[in-house]
Amino acid sequence: MATKLELEEYLYRRAIEIIESAESDSDKENLLFQEVWCPLADLYKDRITATSTE
Protein backbone atom coordinates (compact mmCIF):
# COMPACT_ATOMS: atom_id res chain seq x y z
CA MET A 1 0.00 0.00 0.00
CA ALA A 2 1.22 3.47 -0.88
CA THR A 3 2.00 6.01 1.81
CA LYS A 4 0.10 9.30 2.08
CA LEU A 5 3.07 11.09 0.59
CA GLU A 6 3.18 8.73 -2.40
CA LEU A 7 -0.55 9.16 -2.99
CA GLU A 8 -0.21 12.93 -2.71
CA GLU A 9 2.64 12.91 -5.21
CA TYR A 10 0.54 10.84 -7.63
CA LEU A 11 -2.36 13.28 -7.31
CA TYR A 12 -0.12 16.29 -7.97
CA ARG A 13 1.36 14.58 -11.02
CA ARG A 14 -2.16 13.79 -12.23
CA ALA A 15 -3.10 17.46 -11.78
CA ILE A 16 -0.17 18.50 -13.97
CA GLU A 17 -1.19 15.96 -16.63
CA ILE A 18 -4.73 17.33 -16.64
CA ILE A 19 -3.61 20.97 -16.76
CA GLU A 20 -1.25 20.28 -19.66
CA SER A 21 -3.83 18.24 -21.59
CA ALA A 22 -5.69 19.44 -24.68
CA GLU A 23 -9.06 19.24 -22.91
CA SER A 24 -11.29 22.32 -22.70
CA ASP A 25 -11.00 24.44 -19.56
CA SER A 26 -14.39 23.26 -18.28
CA ASP A 27 -13.36 19.61 -18.81
CA LYS A 28 -10.06 20.26 -17.03
CA GLU A 29 -11.92 21.84 -14.13
CA ASN A 30 -14.22 18.82 -13.82
CA LEU A 31 -11.34 16.35 -14.09
CA LEU A 32 -9.28 18.22 -11.50
CA PHE A 33 -12.19 18.26 -9.08
CA GLN A 34 -13.04 14.58 -9.55
CA GLU A 35 -9.59 13.08 -9.94
CA VAL A 36 -7.40 15.34 -7.81
CA TRP A 37 -9.10 17.70 -5.35
CA CYS A 38 -11.71 15.28 -3.97
CA PRO A 39 -9.21 12.43 -3.48
CA LEU A 40 -6.70 14.86 -1.96
CA ALA A 41 -9.30 16.20 0.47
CA ASP A 42 -10.28 12.64 1.35
CA LEU A 43 -6.62 11.80 1.95
CA TYR A 44 -6.33 14.61 4.49
CA LYS A 45 -9.89 14.71 5.84
CA ASP A 46 -8.69 13.76 9.33
CA ARG A 47 -6.45 16.85 9.47
CA ILE A 48 -9.08 19.11 7.91
CA THR A 49 -11.69 17.95 10.41
CA ALA A 50 -9.31 18.31 13.36
CA THR A 51 -8.34 21.84 12.34
CA SER A 52 -11.92 23.02 11.90
CA THR A 53 -12.98 21.79 15.36
CA GLU A 54 -10.19 23.49 17.29
mmCIF file of the N, C-alpha and C atoms, coordinates in Angstrom:
data_MODEL
# 
_entry.id   MODEL 
# 
loop_
_atom_site.group_PDB 
_atom_site.id 
_atom_site.type_symbol 
_atom_site.label_atom_id 
_atom_site.label_alt_id 
_atom_site.label_comp_id 
_atom_site.label_asym_id 
_atom_site.label_entity_id 
_atom_site.label_seq_id 
_atom_site.pdbx_PDB_ins_code 
_atom_site.Cartn_x 
_atom_site.Cartn_y 
_atom_site.Cartn_z 
_atom_site.occupancy 
_atom_site.B_iso_or_equiv 
_atom_site.pdbx_formal_charge 
_atom_site.auth_seq_id 
_atom_site.auth_comp_id 
_atom_site.auth_asym_id 
_atom_site.auth_atom_id 
_atom_site.pdbx_PDB_model_num 
ATOM 1   N N  . MET A 1 1  ? 0.838   -1.182 0.000   1.00 0.00 ? 1  MET A N  1 
ATOM 2   C CA . MET A 1 1  ? 0.000   0.000  0.000   1.00 0.00 ? 1  MET A CA 1 
ATOM 3   C C  . MET A 1 1  ? 0.882   1.244  0.000   1.00 0.00 ? 1  MET A C  1 
ATOM 4   N N  . ALA A 1 2  ? 0.457   2.236  -0.764  1.00 0.00 ? 2  ALA A N  1 
ATOM 5   C CA . ALA A 1 2  ? 1.220   3.473  -0.880  1.00 0.00 ? 2  ALA A CA 1 
ATOM 6   C C  . ALA A 1 2  ? 1.046   4.337  0.369   1.00 0.00 ? 2  ALA A C  1 
ATOM 7   N N  . THR A 1 3  ? 2.071   5.089  0.669   1.00 0.00 ? 3  THR A N  1 
ATOM 8   C CA . THR A 1 3  ? 1.999   6.011  1.806   1.00 0.00 ? 3  THR A CA 1 
ATOM 9   C C  . THR A 1 3  ? 1.196   7.248  1.401   1.00 0.00 ? 3  THR A C  1 
ATOM 10  N N  . LYS A 1 4  ? 0.815   8.061  2.380   1.00 0.00 ? 4  LYS A N  1 
ATOM 11  C CA . LYS A 1 4  ? 0.095   9.302  2.084   1.00 0.00 ? 4  LYS A CA 1 
ATOM 12  C C  . LYS A 1 4  ? 0.916   10.188 1.151   1.00 0.00 ? 4  LYS A C  1 
ATOM 13  N N  . LEU A 1 5  ? 2.206   10.250 1.409   1.00 0.00 ? 5  LEU A N  1 
ATOM 14  C CA . LEU A 1 5  ? 3.074   11.090 0.587   1.00 0.00 ? 5  LEU A CA 1 
ATOM 15  C C  . LEU A 1 5  ? 3.115   10.591 -0.859  1.00 0.00 ? 5  LEU A C  1 
ATOM 16  N N  . GLU A 1 6  ? 3.179   9.291  -1.045  1.00 0.00 ? 6  GLU A N  1 
ATOM 17  C CA . GLU A 1 6  ? 3.185   8.729  -2.400  1.00 0.00 ? 6  GLU A CA 1 
ATOM 18  C C  . GLU A 1 6  ? 1.858   8.998  -3.108  1.00 0.00 ? 6  GLU A C  1 
ATOM 19  N N  . LEU A 1 7  ? 0.759   8.868  -2.392  1.00 0.00 ? 7  LEU A N  1 
ATOM 20  C CA . LEU A 1 7  ? -0.548  9.157  -2.988  1.00 0.00 ? 7  LEU A CA 1 
ATOM 21  C C  . LEU A 1 7  ? -0.671  10.638 -3.330  1.00 0.00 ? 7  LEU A C  1 
ATOM 22  N N  . GLU A 1 8  ? -0.172  11.493 -2.451  1.00 0.00 ? 8  GLU A N  1 
ATOM 23  C CA . GLU A 1 8  ? -0.208  12.926 -2.709  1.00 0.00 ? 8  GLU A CA 1 
ATOM 24  C C  . GLU A 1 8  ? 0.630   13.264 -3.942  1.00 0.00 ? 8  GLU A C  1 
ATOM 25  N N  . GLU A 1 9  ? 1.785   12.669 -4.049  1.00 0.00 ? 9  GLU A N  1 
ATOM 26  C CA . GLU A 1 9  ? 2.644   12.906 -5.211  1.00 0.00 ? 9  GLU A CA 1 
ATOM 27  C C  . GLU A 1 9  ? 1.937   12.470 -6.492  1.00 0.00 ? 9  GLU A C  1 
ATOM 28  N N  . TYR A 1 10 ? 1.286   11.317 -6.465  1.00 0.00 ? 10 TYR A N  1 
ATOM 29  C CA . TYR A 1 10 ? 0.544   10.842 -7.626  1.00 0.00 ? 10 TYR A CA 1 
ATOM 30  C C  . TYR A 1 10 ? -0.545  11.842 -8.018  1.00 0.00 ? 10 TYR A C  1 
ATOM 31  N N  . LEU A 1 11 ? -1.282  12.344 -7.027  1.00 0.00 ? 11 LEU A N  1 
ATOM 32  C CA . LEU A 1 11 ? -2.364  13.285 -7.310  1.00 0.00 ? 11 LEU A CA 1 
ATOM 33  C C  . LEU A 1 11 ? -1.833  14.585 -7.905  1.00 0.00 ? 11 LEU A C  1 
ATOM 34  N N  . TYR A 1 12 ? -0.711  15.077 -7.405  1.00 0.00 ? 12 TYR A N  1 
ATOM 35  C CA . TYR A 1 12 ? -0.123  16.292 -7.968  1.00 0.00 ? 12 TYR A CA 1 
ATOM 36  C C  . TYR A 1 12 ? 0.357   16.060 -9.395  1.00 0.00 ? 12 TYR A C  1 
ATOM 37  N N  . ARG A 1 13 ? 0.935   14.897 -9.647  1.00 0.00 ? 13 ARG A N  1 
ATOM 38  C CA . ARG A 1 13 ? 1.361   14.576 -11.017 1.00 0.00 ? 13 ARG A CA 1 
ATOM 39  C C  . ARG A 1 13 ? 0.153   14.483 -11.943 1.00 0.00 ? 13 ARG A C  1 
ATOM 40  N N  . ARG A 1 14 ? -0.928  13.900 -11.441 1.00 0.00 ? 14 ARG A N  1 
ATOM 41  C CA . ARG A 1 14 ? -2.157  13.793 -12.231 1.00 0.00 ? 14 ARG A CA 1 
ATOM 42  C C  . ARG A 1 14 ? -2.708  15.184 -12.530 1.00 0.00 ? 14 ARG A C  1 
ATOM 43  N N  . ALA A 1 15 ? -2.636  16.082 -11.561 1.00 0.00 ? 15 ALA A N  1 
ATOM 44  C CA . ALA A 1 15 ? -3.098  17.456 -11.775 1.00 0.00 ? 15 ALA A CA 1 
ATOM 45  C C  . ALA A 1 15 ? -2.314  18.114 -12.907 1.00 0.00 ? 15 ALA A C  1 
ATOM 46  N N  . ILE A 1 16 ? -1.009  17.926 -12.917 1.00 0.00 ? 16 ILE A N  1 
ATOM 47  C CA . ILE A 1 16 ? -0.175  18.502 -13.971 1.00 0.00 ? 16 ILE A CA 1 
ATOM 48  C C  . ILE A 1 16 ? -0.553  17.915 -15.325 1.00 0.00 ? 16 ILE A C  1 
ATOM 49  N N  . GLU A 1 17 ? -0.774  16.601 -15.376 1.00 0.00 ? 17 GLU A N  1 
ATOM 50  C CA . GLU A 1 17 ? -1.187  15.963 -16.631 1.00 0.00 ? 17 GLU A CA 1 
ATOM 51  C C  . GLU A 1 17 ? -2.490  16.564 -17.139 1.00 0.00 ? 17 GLU A C  1 
ATOM 52  N N  . ILE A 1 18 ? -3.434  16.769 -16.249 1.00 0.00 ? 18 ILE A N  1 
ATOM 53  C CA . ILE A 1 18 ? -4.727  17.326 -16.644 1.00 0.00 ? 18 ILE A CA 1 
ATOM 54  C C  . ILE A 1 18 ? -4.556  18.765 -17.131 1.00 0.00 ? 18 ILE A C  1 
ATOM 55  N N  . ILE A 1 19 ? -3.808  19.564 -16.390 1.00 0.00 ? 19 ILE A N  1 
ATOM 56  C CA . ILE A 1 19 ? -3.613  20.968 -16.756 1.00 0.00 ? 19 ILE A CA 1 
ATOM 57  C C  . ILE A 1 19 ? -2.930  21.092 -18.112 1.00 0.00 ? 19 ILE A C  1 
ATOM 58  N N  . GLU A 1 20 ? -1.988  20.224 -18.406 1.00 0.00 ? 20 GLU A N  1 
ATOM 59  C CA . GLU A 1 20 ? -1.249  20.284 -19.664 1.00 0.00 ? 20 GLU A CA 1 
ATOM 60  C C  . GLU A 1 20 ? -1.970  19.586 -20.818 1.00 0.00 ? 20 GLU A C  1 
ATOM 61  N N  . SER A 1 21 ? -3.108  18.965 -20.552 1.00 0.00 ? 21 SER A N  1 
ATOM 62  C CA . SER A 1 21 ? -3.829  18.243 -21.591 1.00 0.00 ? 21 SER A CA 1 
ATOM 63  C C  . SER A 1 21 ? -4.515  19.206 -22.559 1.00 0.00 ? 21 SER A C  1 
ATOM 64  N N  . ALA A 1 22 ? -5.013  18.653 -23.653 1.00 0.00 ? 22 ALA A N  1 
ATOM 65  C CA . ALA A 1 22 ? -5.687  19.444 -24.681 1.00 0.00 ? 22 ALA A CA 1 
ATOM 66  C C  . ALA A 1 22 ? -7.181  19.594 -24.412 1.00 0.00 ? 22 ALA A C  1 
ATOM 67  N N  . GLU A 1 23 ? -7.639  19.146 -23.265 1.00 0.00 ? 23 GLU A N  1 
ATOM 68  C CA . GLU A 1 23 ? -9.063  19.244 -22.912 1.00 0.00 ? 23 GLU A CA 1 
ATOM 69  C C  . GLU A 1 23 ? -9.479  20.715 -22.803 1.00 0.00 ? 23 GLU A C  1 
ATOM 70  N N  . SER A 1 24 ? -10.777 20.960 -22.904 1.00 0.00 ? 24 SER A N  1 
ATOM 71  C CA . SER A 1 24 ? -11.285 22.317 -22.702 1.00 0.00 ? 24 SER A CA 1 
ATOM 72  C C  . SER A 1 24 ? -11.127 22.689 -21.227 1.00 0.00 ? 24 SER A C  1 
ATOM 73  N N  . ASP A 1 25 ? -11.169 23.991 -20.945 1.00 0.00 ? 25 ASP A N  1 
ATOM 74  C CA . ASP A 1 25 ? -11.001 24.439 -19.560 1.00 0.00 ? 25 ASP A CA 1 
ATOM 75  C C  . ASP A 1 25 ? -12.083 23.871 -18.645 1.00 0.00 ? 25 ASP A C  1 
ATOM 76  N N  . SER A 1 26 ? -13.319 23.799 -19.125 1.00 0.00 ? 26 SER A N  1 
ATOM 77  C CA . SER A 1 26 ? -14.388 23.255 -18.282 1.00 0.00 ? 26 SER A CA 1 
ATOM 78  C C  . SER A 1 26 ? -14.168 21.767 -18.019 1.00 0.00 ? 26 SER A C  1 
ATOM 79  N N  . ASP A 1 27 ? -13.666 21.024 -19.021 1.00 0.00 ? 27 ASP A N  1 
ATOM 80  C CA . ASP A 1 27 ? -13.358 19.606 -18.815 1.00 0.00 ? 27 ASP A CA 1 
ATOM 81  C C  . ASP A 1 27 ? -12.201 19.446 -17.830 1.00 0.00 ? 27 ASP A C  1 
ATOM 82  N N  . LYS A 1 28 ? -11.188 20.306 -17.959 1.00 0.00 ? 28 LYS A N  1 
ATOM 83  C CA . LYS A 1 28 ? -10.058 20.264 -17.032 1.00 0.00 ? 28 LYS A CA 1 
ATOM 84  C C  . LYS A 1 28 ? -10.527 20.516 -15.608 1.00 0.00 ? 28 LYS A C  1 
ATOM 85  N N  . GLU A 1 29 ? -11.405 21.515 -15.452 1.00 0.00 ? 29 GLU A N  1 
ATOM 86  C CA . GLU A 1 29 ? -11.919 21.842 -14.129 1.00 0.00 ? 29 GLU A CA 1 
ATOM 87  C C  . GLU A 1 29 ? -12.652 20.648 -13.520 1.00 0.00 ? 29 GLU A C  1 
ATOM 88  N N  . ASN A 1 30 ? -13.486 19.997 -14.311 1.00 0.00 ? 30 ASN A N  1 
ATOM 89  C CA . ASN A 1 30 ? -14.219 18.823 -13.820 1.00 0.00 ? 30 ASN A CA 1 
ATOM 90  C C  . ASN A 1 30 ? -13.275 17.677 -13.481 1.00 0.00 ? 30 ASN A C  1 
ATOM 91  N N  . LEU A 1 31 ? -12.301 17.426 -14.345 1.00 0.00 ? 31 LEU A N  1 
ATOM 92  C CA . LEU A 1 31 ? -11.338 16.354 -14.090 1.00 0.00 ? 31 LEU A CA 1 
ATOM 93  C C  . LEU A 1 31 ? -10.514 16.630 -12.841 1.00 0.00 ? 31 LEU A C  1 
ATOM 94  N N  . LEU A 1 32 ? -10.059 17.869 -12.690 1.00 0.00 ? 32 LEU A N  1 
ATOM 95  C CA . LEU A 1 32 ? -9.277  18.222 -11.504 1.00 0.00 ? 32 LEU A CA 1 
ATOM 96  C C  . LEU A 1 32 ? -10.097 18.010 -10.235 1.00 0.00 ? 32 LEU A C  1 
ATOM 97  N N  . PHE A 1 33 ? -11.347 18.413 -10.264 1.00 0.00 ? 33 PHE A N  1 
ATOM 98  C CA . PHE A 1 33 ? -12.191 18.261 -9.084  1.00 0.00 ? 33 PHE A CA 1 
ATOM 99  C C  . PHE A 1 33 ? -12.397 16.786 -8.754  1.00 0.00 ? 33 PHE A C  1 
ATOM 100 N N  . GLN A 1 34 ? -12.739 15.992 -9.769  1.00 0.00 ? 34 GLN A N  1 
ATOM 101 C CA . GLN A 1 34 ? -13.045 14.577 -9.546  1.00 0.00 ? 34 GLN A CA 1 
ATOM 102 C C  . GLN A 1 34 ? -11.811 13.733 -9.266  1.00 0.00 ? 34 GLN A C  1 
ATOM 103 N N  . GLU A 1 35 ? -10.743 13.974 -10.002 1.00 0.00 ? 35 GLU A N  1 
ATOM 104 C CA . GLU A 1 35 ? -9.585  13.080 -9.944  1.00 0.00 ? 35 GLU A CA 1 
ATOM 105 C C  . GLU A 1 35 ? -8.461  13.561 -9.027  1.00 0.00 ? 35 GLU A C  1 
ATOM 106 N N  . VAL A 1 36 ? -8.499  14.829 -8.631  1.00 0.00 ? 36 VAL A N  1 
ATOM 107 C CA . VAL A 1 36 ? -7.397  15.345 -7.811  1.00 0.00 ? 36 VAL A CA 1 
ATOM 108 C C  . VAL A 1 36 ? -7.904  15.938 -6.500  1.00 0.00 ? 36 VAL A C  1 
ATOM 109 N N  . TRP A 1 37 ? -8.744  16.966 -6.574  1.00 0.00 ? 37 TRP A N  1 
ATOM 110 C CA . TRP A 1 37 ? -9.100  17.696 -5.352  1.00 0.00 ? 37 TRP A CA 1 
ATOM 111 C C  . TRP A 1 37 ? -9.928  16.856 -4.382  1.00 0.00 ? 37 TRP A C  1 
ATOM 112 N N  . CYS A 1 38 ? -10.919 16.121 -4.882  1.00 0.00 ? 38 CYS A N  1 
ATOM 113 C CA . CYS A 1 38 ? -11.714 15.279 -3.965  1.00 0.00 ? 38 CYS A CA 1 
ATOM 114 C C  . CYS A 1 38 ? -10.864 14.177 -3.325  1.00 0.00 ? 38 CYS A C  1 
ATOM 115 N N  . PRO A 1 39 ? -10.067 13.443 -4.113  1.00 0.00 ? 39 PRO A N  1 
ATOM 116 C CA . PRO A 1 39 ? -9.211  12.429 -3.481  1.00 0.00 ? 39 PRO A CA 1 
ATOM 117 C C  . PRO A 1 39 ? -8.180  13.031 -2.516  1.00 0.00 ? 39 PRO A C  1 
ATOM 118 N N  . LEU A 1 40 ? -7.665  14.211 -2.844  1.00 0.00 ? 40 LEU A N  1 
ATOM 119 C CA . LEU A 1 40 ? -6.703  14.864 -1.956  1.00 0.00 ? 40 LEU A CA 1 
ATOM 120 C C  . LEU A 1 40 ? -7.373  15.280 -0.648  1.00 0.00 ? 40 LEU A C  1 
ATOM 121 N N  . ALA A 1 41 ? -8.560  15.827 -0.735  1.00 0.00 ? 41 ALA A N  1 
ATOM 122 C CA . ALA A 1 41 ? -9.302  16.203 0.471   1.00 0.00 ? 41 ALA A CA 1 
ATOM 123 C C  . ALA A 1 41 ? -9.624  14.968 1.300   1.00 0.00 ? 41 ALA A C  1 
ATOM 124 N N  . ASP A 1 42 ? -9.984  13.886 0.645   1.00 0.00 ? 42 ASP A N  1 
ATOM 125 C CA . ASP A 1 42 ? -10.282 12.639 1.351   1.00 0.00 ? 42 ASP A CA 1 
ATOM 126 C C  . ASP A 1 42 ? -9.030  12.100 2.046   1.00 0.00 ? 42 ASP A C  1 
ATOM 127 N N  . LEU A 1 43 ? -7.889  12.259 1.384   1.00 0.00 ? 43 LEU A N  1 
ATOM 128 C CA . LEU A 1 43 ? -6.623  11.795 1.950   1.00 0.00 ? 43 LEU A CA 1 
ATOM 129 C C  . LEU A 1 43 ? -6.286  12.525 3.248   1.00 0.00 ? 43 LEU A C  1 
ATOM 130 N N  . TYR A 1 44 ? -6.652  13.797 3.327   1.00 0.00 ? 44 TYR A N  1 
ATOM 131 C CA . TYR A 1 44 ? -6.329  14.608 4.495   1.00 0.00 ? 44 TYR A CA 1 
ATOM 132 C C  . TYR A 1 44 ? -7.556  15.034 5.296   1.00 0.00 ? 44 TYR A C  1 
ATOM 133 N N  . LYS A 1 45 ? -8.666  14.319 5.147   1.00 0.00 ? 45 LYS A N  1 
ATOM 134 C CA . LYS A 1 45 ? -9.887  14.714 5.840   1.00 0.00 ? 45 LYS A CA 1 
ATOM 135 C C  . LYS A 1 45 ? -9.729  14.687 7.354   1.00 0.00 ? 45 LYS A C  1 
ATOM 136 N N  . ASP A 1 46 ? -8.899  13.797 7.878   1.00 0.00 ? 46 ASP A N  1 
ATOM 137 C CA . ASP A 1 46 ? -8.688  13.756 9.330   1.00 0.00 ? 46 ASP A CA 1 
ATOM 138 C C  . ASP A 1 46 ? -8.041  15.047 9.822   1.00 0.00 ? 46 ASP A C  1 
ATOM 139 N N  . ARG A 1 47 ? -7.101  15.592 9.078   1.00 0.00 ? 47 ARG A N  1 
ATOM 140 C CA . ARG A 1 47 ? -6.452  16.849 9.471   1.00 0.00 ? 47 ARG A CA 1 
ATOM 141 C C  . ARG A 1 47 ? -7.369  18.042 9.248   1.00 0.00 ? 47 ARG A C  1 
ATOM 142 N N  . ILE A 1 48 ? -8.154  18.008 8.184   1.00 0.00 ? 48 ILE A N  1 
ATOM 143 C CA . ILE A 1 48 ? -9.082  19.105 7.910   1.00 0.00 ? 48 ILE A CA 1 
ATOM 144 C C  . ILE A 1 48 ? -10.140 19.163 9.003   1.00 0.00 ? 48 ILE A C  1 
ATOM 145 N N  . THR A 1 49 ? -10.676 18.021 9.375   1.00 0.00 ? 49 THR A N  1 
ATOM 146 C CA . THR A 1 49 ? -11.693 17.953 10.413  1.00 0.00 ? 49 THR A CA 1 
ATOM 147 C C  . THR A 1 49 ? -11.126 18.395 11.764  1.00 0.00 ? 49 THR A C  1 
ATOM 148 N N  . ALA A 1 50 ? -9.936  17.962 12.087  1.00 0.00 ? 50 ALA A N  1 
ATOM 149 C CA . ALA A 1 50 ? -9.309  18.308 13.358  1.00 0.00 ? 50 ALA A CA 1 
ATOM 150 C C  . ALA A 1 50 ? -9.050  19.809 13.453  1.00 0.00 ? 50 ALA A C  1 
ATOM 151 N N  . THR A 1 51 ? -8.640  20.413 12.366  1.00 0.00 ? 51 THR A N  1 
ATOM 152 C CA . THR A 1 51 ? -8.343  21.837 12.340  1.00 0.00 ? 51 THR A CA 1 
ATOM 153 C C  . THR A 1 51 ? -9.612  22.664 12.488  1.00 0.00 ? 51 THR A C  1 
ATOM 154 N N  . SER A 1 52 ? -10.689 22.227 11.868  1.00 0.00 ? 52 SER A N  1 
ATOM 155 C CA . SER A 1 52 ? -11.919 23.016 11.903  1.00 0.00 ? 52 SER A CA 1 
ATOM 156 C C  . SER A 1 52 ? -12.645 22.931 13.246  1.00 0.00 ? 52 SER A C  1 
ATOM 157 N N  . THR A 1 53 ? -12.312 21.946 14.066  1.00 0.00 ? 53 THR A N  1 
ATOM 158 C CA . THR A 1 53 ? -12.978 21.791 15.356  1.00 0.00 ? 53 THR A CA 1 
ATOM 159 C C  . THR A 1 53 ? -12.198 22.398 16.514  1.00 0.00 ? 53 THR A C  1 
ATOM 160 N N  . GLU A 1 54 ? -11.022 22.907 16.225  1.00 0.00 ? 54 GLU A N  1 
ATOM 161 C CA . GLU A 1 54 ? -10.193 23.490 17.286  1.00 0.00 ? 54 GLU A CA 1 
ATOM 162 C C  . GLU A 1 54 ? -10.573 24.916 17.582  1.00 0.00 ? 54 GLU A C  1 
# 
